[in-house]
Amino acid sequence: MAQDKTIKIRQADSPVTARVKVPGSKSITQRALITAALADGVSTLKDPLESEDTELLRNALSAVGVKINEDGEAWVVTGTGGRINPADDVLYLGNNGTGMRFVASVVALGNGLYRLSGANRMRQRPIEPLLKALNAWGAETKSIEGTGCPPIEVRANRLQGGAAVLSAGQSSQFLSSLLLVGPYTKKEARINLEGPLVSRPYVDITLSVMESFGIKVMEDESGFSIPKGVYRPCEYQVEGDASSASYFWAAAAVTGGRILVENVPESPLQGDAAFADILGEMGCRVEKEPHGIAVEGPKDGRLSPAEIDMKKWPDVVPTLAVVAAFARGTTRIKNIAHLRIKETDRIKATATELTRLGAEVEELPDGLVIHGGRQLHGAGIETYDDHRMAMAFAVAGLKVPGVFIKDPDCVRKSFPSFWDIWMQLT
């Protein structure tokens, strides 16, 4: 779909009731793909996410010797045992920030010169803390343009390991990247954290995936120690994406309906599943079952405001902000400065687009204040080539007439079938 296209969101003329199945978790898919790629043998990833981001990561791994085949709705990955081939060409990761940061560490296990590049926005997304840590482990890395952002160059001669100091205040992906390759360094690897760690739930996903492939990391108050070893190949089930589920739970919340997301389990790995509980605090009913999590919005339409520290769950902030615009009162979303270096500056973008709809919003350096309950009106929503902006503002269109989403095809990054499923709600 060309970028000058728009899609009109149909209003819901009654509470939305549905059962949906969302694609596999992007966070889990990318971590499981890295561990399977480094494992010594053949692994099967069941129900992984098929999207633009995961295709970019697959292509980069294939270029350095990993064999990845499709078998129905599964991927069969022939791991290299940690042996990384030279790359003939530049490895292109588009705007896949997770992929860029993970591949930087993977190629550092190889031998020779590797170059990684991405889309224009990637040139504004920091990677310097990761490069410094990789250099401490014996790689020679640099930001080619001297900005601390991609494109980057990695001159590798396997990783020595030992101790590295990491600042993870901008992104937990730096830490996850190092953890994933840590078992393959020549000396036992140690990561000492400097300053705060944002988005901790994503690190927990990394540790869980590593343990499923046979490596258990030891954590103490100052950092992480990673035992030397090799990932064991296995059959790994990818659970449904909780960030993708958030849009459907939000749809139930604002329309007073009930939506069950069938493939996000009652005890998920993903921290973003906490979004359902946040909606519970705002007046929704939440039911957690072995086969999924359901949210039912208040029948009288009276959502309560909230004051929430969202440092751990940044990807669902735009969705929460849209829901907050329909609550009766003022919602404060705190501790989200790291959203400014996502696919777009999501704090500014969310504030701008909610204001475009007629909401009263205050943009803070590290947060948002939404004064809910105002009369909203239709508008064309800019998405900034950011999948989460498109999907979050689709929620507003269920209640507000005349909402158009520009560049709707940006959802291909994480949820290519989103519009097909969304339109079935109404």
C-alpha positions as CSV (number, residue, x, y, z in Angstrom):
1,M,0.0,0.0,0.0
2,A,1.5,3.3,-1.0
3,Q,2.3,5.9,1.7
4,D,-0.3,8.3,0.3
5,K,-3.1,5.9,1.0
6,T,-5.4,6.1,4.0
7,I,-7.9,3.7,5.6
8,K,-11.1,4.9,7.3
9,I,-11.9,3.2,10.6
10,R,-15.5,2.1,10.9
11,Q,-17.3,3.1,14.1
12,A,-18.7,0.4,16.3
13,D,-22.4,1.0,16.6
14,S,-22.6,-1.5,19.5
15,P,-20.2,-3.0,22.1
16,V,-17.6,-5.1,20.3
17,T,-17.6,-8.8,21.1
18,A,-15.0,-11.1,19.5
19,R,-12.5,-13.9,19.9
20,V,-9.3,-13.2,18.1
21,K,-5.9,-14.8,17.6
22,V,-2.9,-12.5,17.2
23,P,0.4,-13.3,15.5
24,G,3.3,-14.7,17.5
25,S,5.2,-12.4,19.8
26,K,7.8,-10.3,17.9
27,S,10.0,-10.1,21.0
28,I,10.0,-13.8,21.6
29,T,10.3,-14.7,17.9
30,Q,13.5,-12.6,17.5
31,R,15.1,-14.0,20.6
32,A,14.2,-17.6,19.8
33,L,15.5,-17.1,16.3
34,I,18.9,-15.9,17.6
35,T,19.2,-18.8,20.1
36,A,18.1,-21.4,17.4
37,A,20.6,-19.8,15.0
38,L,23.5,-20.2,17.5
39,A,22.4,-23.7,18.7
40,D,24.3,-26.8,17.7
41,G,21.6,-28.6,15.6
42,V,18.1,-28.2,14.3
43,S,15.4,-26.4,16.1
44,T,11.7,-25.9,15.3
45,L,10.0,-22.6,16.1
46,K,6.2,-23.0,16.3
47,D,3.9,-20.1,15.4
48,P,6.6,-17.5,15.0
49,L,5.8,-14.0,13.8
50,E,5.8,-13.5,10.0
51,S,6.4,-9.8,9.5
52,E,8.7,-7.3,8.0
53,D,11.0,-7.1,11.1
54,T,11.4,-10.9,11.4
55,E,12.0,-11.2,7.7
56,L,14.8,-8.7,8.0
57,L,16.4,-10.6,10.8
58,R,16.0,-13.9,9.0
59,N,17.7,-12.4,5.9
60,A,20.7,-11.1,8.0
61,L,21.2,-14.5,9.8
62,S,20.9,-16.4,6.5
63,A,23.7,-14.1,5.1
64,V,26.1,-15.4,7.8
65,G,25.4,-19.1,7.4
66,V,22.2,-19.9,9.2
67,K,19.7,-22.1,7.4
68,I,16.0,-21.2,8.0
69,N,13.2,-23.1,6.3
70,E,9.5,-22.9,6.6
71,D,7.4,-26.0,7.5
72,G,3.7,-24.9,7.5
73,E,3.4,-22.4,10.4
74,A,6.8,-23.3,11.8
75,W,10.4,-22.4,11.0
76,V,13.1,-25.1,11.0
77,V,16.4,-23.5,11.9
78,T,19.7,-25.3,11.4
79,G,22.0,-23.7,13.9
80,T,25.7,-23.0,13.4
81,G,26.9,-23.9,16.9
82,G,28.1,-20.3,17.2
83,R,30.2,-20.3,14.0
84,I,29.4,-17.2,12.0
85,N,30.4,-16.9,8.3
86,P,31.8,-13.8,6.7
87,A,29.2,-11.6,5.1
88,D,29.6,-10.8,1.4
89,D,27.3,-7.7,1.5
90,V,26.1,-5.1,4.0
91,L,23.5,-6.5,6.4
92,Y,20.4,-4.4,6.1
93,L,18.0,-4.3,9.1
94,G,15.5,-1.7,7.9
95,N,14.0,-0.1,11.0
96,N,14.2,-3.2,13.1
97,G,16.0,-1.8,16.2
98,T,15.9,-5.2,18.0
99,G,17.4,-6.9,14.9
100,M,20.1,-4.3,14.5
101,R,21.3,-4.6,18.1
102,F,21.1,-8.4,18.2
103,V,22.9,-8.9,14.9
104,A,25.7,-6.6,16.0
105,S,26.6,-9.0,18.7
106,V,26.1,-12.1,16.6
107,V,28.5,-11.0,13.9
108,A,31.0,-10.1,16.6
109,L,31.3,-13.9,17.1
110,G,32.6,-14.3,13.6
111,N,35.8,-13.4,11.9
112,G,36.4,-10.5,9.5
113,L,34.6,-7.2,8.7
114,Y,30.9,-6.8,8.9
115,R,28.8,-3.7,8.1
116,L,25.2,-3.2,9.3
117,S,22.8,-0.6,8.0
118,G,19.2,0.3,8.2
119,A,16.5,2.8,7.2
120,N,16.8,6.5,7.7
121,R,15.2,6.4,11.2
122,M,17.8,3.8,12.3
123,R,20.4,6.5,11.9
124,Q,18.8,8.3,14.9
125,R,18.5,5.2,17.1
126,P,21.4,4.8,19.6
127,I,23.7,1.8,19.7
128,E,26.9,3.2,21.2
129,P,26.5,1.6,24.7
130,L,26.3,-1.8,23.0
131,L,29.3,-1.1,20.8
132,K,31.4,-0.1,23.9
133,A,30.5,-3.3,25.7
134,L,31.3,-5.4,22.6
135,N,34.7,-3.6,22.4
136,A,35.3,-4.5,26.0
137,W,34.7,-8.1,25.0
138,G,37.4,-7.9,22.3
139,A,35.5,-6.7,19.2
140,E,36.4,-3.6,17.2
141,T,33.2,-1.8,16.5
142,K,32.3,1.7,15.5
143,S,29.4,4.0,14.4
144,I,30.5,4.6,10.8
145,E,29.2,8.2,10.8
146,G,30.4,8.9,14.3
147,T,26.9,9.6,15.7
148,G,26.7,6.7,18.1
149,C,23.9,5.3,15.8
150,P,23.9,2.9,12.8
151,P,25.3,2.3,10.3
152,I,28.0,0.4,12.1
153,E,31.1,-1.6,11.4
154,V,32.1,-4.7,13.4
155,R,35.7,-6.0,12.9
156,A,35.4,-9.5,14.6
157,N,37.9,-12.1,15.7
158,R,35.5,-14.0,17.9
159,L,34.6,-12.5,21.2
160,Q,37.0,-12.8,24.1
161,G,34.5,-12.2,26.9
162,G,35.4,-11.3,30.4
163,A,33.8,-8.3,32.1
164,A,32.0,-5.5,30.3
165,V,30.2,-2.4,31.7
166,L,26.9,-1.6,30.1
167,S,24.6,1.4,30.3
168,A,21.1,0.1,29.7
169,G,19.2,3.3,30.5
170,Q,18.2,3.9,26.8
171,S,17.3,0.4,25.8
172,S,17.1,-3.1,27.4
173,Q,18.0,-4.5,23.9
174,F,21.7,-3.7,24.5
175,L,21.6,-6.1,27.5
176,S,19.6,-8.8,25.7
177,S,22.0,-8.6,22.8
178,L,25.0,-9.3,25.0
179,L,23.2,-12.0,27.0
180,L,22.3,-13.9,23.8
181,V,25.9,-14.3,22.6
182,G,27.5,-14.5,26.0
183,P,27.7,-18.3,26.1
184,Y,30.0,-18.3,23.1
185,T,32.8,-16.0,24.3
186,K,36.2,-17.5,24.8
187,K,36.3,-16.6,28.5
188,E,33.2,-16.6,30.7
189,A,31.2,-13.4,30.1
190,R,30.2,-10.9,32.7
191,I,27.9,-7.8,32.3
192,N,28.0,-5.2,34.9
193,L,25.2,-2.7,34.7
194,E,25.8,1.0,35.1
195,G,22.7,3.1,36.0
196,P,19.1,2.1,35.6
197,L,17.7,-0.6,33.4
198,V,14.6,0.2,31.3
199,S,12.0,-2.3,30.0
200,R,13.1,-5.1,32.4
201,P,10.3,-7.5,31.2
202,Y,12.1,-7.8,27.9
203,V,15.2,-9.0,29.6
204,D,13.2,-11.6,31.4
205,I,11.9,-12.8,28.0
206,T,15.6,-13.1,26.9
207,L,16.6,-15.1,30.0
208,S,13.6,-17.4,29.7
209,V,14.3,-18.1,26.0
210,M,18.0,-18.8,26.8
211,E,17.0,-21.2,29.5
212,S,14.6,-23.1,27.1
213,F,17.7,-23.6,24.9
214,G,19.8,-24.9,27.8
215,I,21.6,-21.8,29.1
216,K,20.8,-20.5,32.6
217,V,22.2,-17.0,33.4
218,M,23.1,-16.0,36.9
219,E,22.0,-12.6,38.1
220,D,23.2,-10.6,41.1
221,E,22.7,-7.0,42.3
222,S,25.3,-5.6,40.0
223,G,24.8,-7.6,36.8
224,F,24.8,-10.9,35.0
225,S,27.2,-13.8,34.7
226,I,26.8,-16.0,31.6
227,P,28.1,-19.6,31.7
228,K,30.1,-20.8,28.7
229,G,28.2,-23.3,26.6
230,V,26.3,-24.0,23.5
231,Y,22.5,-23.7,23.0
232,R,20.7,-27.0,22.7
233,P,18.3,-27.3,19.8
234,C,14.7,-27.7,20.7
235,E,11.1,-27.3,19.7
236,Y,9.9,-23.9,20.9
237,Q,6.3,-22.6,21.0
238,V,6.0,-18.9,20.4
239,E,3.1,-17.3,22.3
240,G,0.8,-14.7,20.9
241,D,2.0,-11.1,20.9
242,A,0.8,-9.2,23.9
243,S,1.5,-5.8,22.3
244,S,-0.7,-6.8,19.4
245,A,-3.3,-8.0,21.8
246,S,-3.4,-4.6,23.5
247,Y,-5.3,-3.0,20.6
248,F,-8.1,-5.6,20.9
249,W,-8.3,-5.3,24.7
250,A,-8.5,-1.5,24.2
251,A,-11.3,-1.9,21.7
252,A,-13.3,-3.8,24.3
253,A,-12.5,-1.1,26.9
254,V,-13.7,1.9,24.9
255,T,-16.8,0.2,23.4
256,G,-18.0,-1.6,26.5
257,G,-17.6,-4.9,24.7
258,R,-15.7,-8.1,25.5
259,I,-12.7,-9.5,23.5
260,L,-10.9,-12.7,24.2
261,V,-7.4,-13.0,22.8
262,E,-7.0,-16.7,22.5
263,N,-3.3,-17.2,22.2
264,V,-1.9,-15.0,25.0
265,P,-1.7,-17.5,27.9
266,E,-2.8,-16.6,31.4
267,S,0.8,-16.6,32.6
268,P,2.6,-15.1,29.6
269,L,6.3,-14.4,29.3
270,Q,5.6,-10.9,27.9
271,G,5.4,-8.0,30.3
272,D,3.1,-6.2,27.9
273,A,0.3,-8.5,28.9
274,A,0.1,-6.3,32.0
275,F,-1.9,-3.9,29.8
276,A,-4.9,-6.1,30.5
277,D,-4.4,-5.5,34.2
278,I,-4.0,-1.7,33.7
279,L,-7.4,-1.7,31.9
280,G,-8.7,-3.6,35.0
281,E,-7.6,-0.6,37.1
282,M,-9.5,1.7,34.7
283,G,-12.8,-0.1,35.3
284,C,-12.7,-3.1,33.0
285,R,-13.2,-6.7,33.9
286,V,-10.3,-9.0,33.1
287,E,-10.6,-12.8,32.8
288,K,-7.5,-14.9,32.5
289,E,-8.0,-18.5,31.3
290,P,-5.7,-21.3,30.1
291,H,-6.6,-20.5,26.5
292,G,-6.4,-16.8,26.6
293,I,-7.0,-13.4,28.3
294,A,-10.3,-11.5,27.9
295,V,-11.1,-7.9,28.7
296,E,-14.7,-6.6,29.1
297,G,-15.3,-2.8,29.1
298,P,-17.6,-1.1,31.6
299,K,-21.2,-1.3,30.4
300,D,-21.9,2.3,31.3
301,G,-18.8,3.5,29.3
302,R,-17.3,5.1,32.4
303,L,-13.6,4.4,32.2
304,S,-11.5,5.7,35.2
305,P,-8.3,7.6,34.8
306,A,-5.0,6.3,36.0
307,E,-1.5,7.3,37.1
308,I,0.9,4.8,35.9
309,D,4.7,4.3,35.6
310,M,5.1,2.7,32.2
311,K,8.8,2.3,32.1
312,K,8.5,-1.5,31.9
313,W,5.9,-1.5,29.1
314,P,6.8,1.1,26.6
315,D,5.2,-0.5,23.5
316,V,1.7,-0.2,24.8
317,V,1.9,3.4,25.8
318,P,0.2,4.8,22.6
319,T,-2.7,2.3,23.2
320,L,-3.0,3.4,26.8
321,A,-3.0,7.1,25.8
322,V,-5.8,6.5,23.3
323,V,-7.9,4.7,26.0
324,A,-7.1,7.5,28.4
325,A,-8.7,10.0,26.1
326,F,-12.1,8.3,26.7
327,A,-11.7,8.1,30.5
328,R,-13.4,10.5,32.8
329,G,-10.6,12.5,34.3
330,T,-6.8,13.0,34.0
331,T,-4.4,10.1,33.3
332,R,-0.7,10.6,33.9
333,I,1.7,8.3,32.1
334,K,5.2,8.5,33.7
335,N,8.8,7.4,33.2
336,I,8.7,6.9,29.4
337,A,11.6,9.0,28.1
338,H,13.0,6.0,26.2
339,L,10.0,6.2,23.9
340,R,11.6,9.1,22.1
341,I,14.1,6.7,20.4
342,K,11.6,4.1,19.1
343,E,10.5,3.9,15.5
344,T,9.5,7.5,16.0
345,D,9.4,9.8,19.0
346,R,6.3,8.2,20.4
347,I,5.7,10.7,23.1
348,K,5.6,13.6,20.7
349,A,3.7,11.6,18.0
350,T,1.1,10.4,20.5
351,A,0.5,13.9,21.9
352,T,0.3,15.4,18.4
353,E,-2.2,13.0,17.1
354,L,-4.5,12.9,20.2
355,T,-4.5,16.7,20.0
356,R,-5.5,16.5,16.3
357,L,-8.5,14.5,17.4
358,G,-9.5,17.3,19.9
359,A,-8.1,15.7,23.1
360,E,-6.3,17.9,25.7
361,V,-2.8,16.5,26.1
362,E,0.3,17.7,27.9
363,E,3.7,16.4,26.5
364,L,6.3,16.1,29.2
365,P,10.0,15.3,28.7
366,D,9.4,11.8,30.1
367,G,5.6,11.4,30.0
368,L,2.1,12.3,28.9
369,V,-0.8,13.9,30.7
370,I,-4.2,13.2,29.1
371,H,-7.3,15.1,30.3
372,G,-9.9,12.5,29.2
373,G,-13.6,12.9,28.5
374,R,-13.4,15.7,26.0
375,Q,-15.5,15.7,22.9
376,L,-13.4,14.2,20.1
377,H,-13.7,14.7,16.4
378,G,-12.5,13.0,13.2
379,A,-9.1,13.6,11.6
380,G,-6.5,12.1,9.4
381,I,-3.9,10.4,11.7
382,E,-0.2,10.6,10.8
383,T,1.5,7.4,11.6
384,Y,5.2,8.4,11.1
385,D,6.0,5.0,9.6
386,D,5.3,3.5,13.1
387,H,3.1,0.4,13.2
388,R,2.1,1.1,16.8
389,M,0.8,4.5,16.1
390,A,-1.5,3.1,13.3
391,M,-2.9,0.3,15.4
392,A,-3.4,2.4,18.6
393,F,-5.3,5.1,16.8
394,A,-7.5,2.6,15.1
395,V,-9.0,2.2,18.6
396,A,-10.1,5.8,18.6
397,G,-11.9,5.3,15.3
398,L,-14.2,2.8,16.9
399,K,-15.8,5.7,18.9
400,V,-15.0,8.8,16.9
401,P,-16.5,9.3,13.4
402,G,-14.3,10.3,10.6
403,V,-10.9,8.8,11.8
404,F,-8.6,8.1,8.9
405,I,-5.2,6.3,9.3
406,K,-2.5,7.4,6.9
407,D,0.0,4.9,5.6
408,P,-1.9,2.0,7.1
409,D,0.5,-0.5,5.6
410,C,3.2,0.4,8.2
411,V,1.6,-2.4,10.3
412,R,3.5,-4.9,8.2
413,K,6.4,-4.3,10.6
414,S,4.7,-6.5,13.3
415,F,1.2,-7.4,12.3
416,P,0.6,-7.7,8.6
417,S,-2.9,-9.1,8.9
418,F,-4.1,-6.4,11.4
419,W,-6.5,-4.6,9.2
420,D,-8.2,-7.8,8.0
421,I,-8.9,-8.8,11.6
422,W,-9.7,-5.3,12.8
423,M,-12.4,-4.7,10.2
424,Q,-14.1,-7.9,11.2
425,L,-14.8,-6.3,14.7
426,T,-17.3,-3.9,13.2
